[in-house]
Structures are given as C-alpha cells and as structure tokens.
Amino acid sequence: MPLAIRPLTPADRPAWEPLWQGYATFYKATIPPEVTDTTWARLHDATEPMHALGAFEGERLLGIVHLIFHRSTWTSGPYCYLQDLFTVEEARGRGVGRALIEAVYARAAEEGASRVYWLTHETNAQARILYDKVADRTGFIQYRKML
C-alpha cells in the first residue's frame, strides 16, 4: 500500500498520541498531559507557527513529524525547525522517516524558508544513518540551560 503524507487533523489525535508518547519514551522524557494538550492545540491553531504531518499507510499512522517556522537574524525569510520525528518500530527502514523529512523540505520551500534543521541525540545511531543521507552535519554543539 502506498504511503501518504498529509497534515494531521484534530480527528487524528487518537492515532497521534501513541506515537507522541513513543517519542517521549525513546528520549526518556516525561511530558505532562497538560503539555501534550497544549502541544496538540498549537499544532492545529492557524495563528501558531507549529505544524504536524503524518505518514499513513491506508488508515494506519506510521510516523509523525512536527515543524516550527521562526524568524532568523541571518535571512529575511523564515527557518524551519524539524522538532520531532518518530515512526513506529515496524516502519523503520521502510522510507517513512525519509518521506516525512522530504515533506518538511517541501513545506519549508513553500513557506520561503532557507533552512530546515533539527537535533538528535548522538546515540540515535539508526536515525543518524538516514540524517547523514538527507542533510549536512553542521558541527555545531548545542548548549542548554534549563530554567
């Protein structure tokens, strides 16, 4: 069955939430229910720069990606931050992640973005194999201060 990439709708929440929780589990994160609710609401608010795409095989959601557009001091157009990418385990290695990334690239180009970028953990070896094929590693190191 062919893979279809499309924006998630409010009706997709029951299919999205297990993947969202799987993503959090993968990164050993606990996301409070109220934050999940806020995130879901933002993804469907036309005034927010956040969006969600899903990879569907028939009616089954195999993968999700969240993207956020933001301004930059280096360009007149926006940048696109690919914040979360997750596929169900049985879909890995089948091109689902690549298709979602390519859909983000297309959406970013439509919005006039000059860059799509994302972060992953250095131990995320399986994903990094794909990322090394579809993007350039910048060499930048992230610093963080939790507030």
Protein Blocks (a to p, Z undefined) as FASTA:
>chain_A
ZZddddddfklmmmmmmmmmmmmmmnopacdfklmmmmmmmmmgmkbcbdcddddehjbc
fbdcdddddddfkbmbdcdddfbgcddfklgonlmmmmmmmmmmmmmmmnopabdcdddd
fklmmlmmmmmmmpccehiacddddZZ
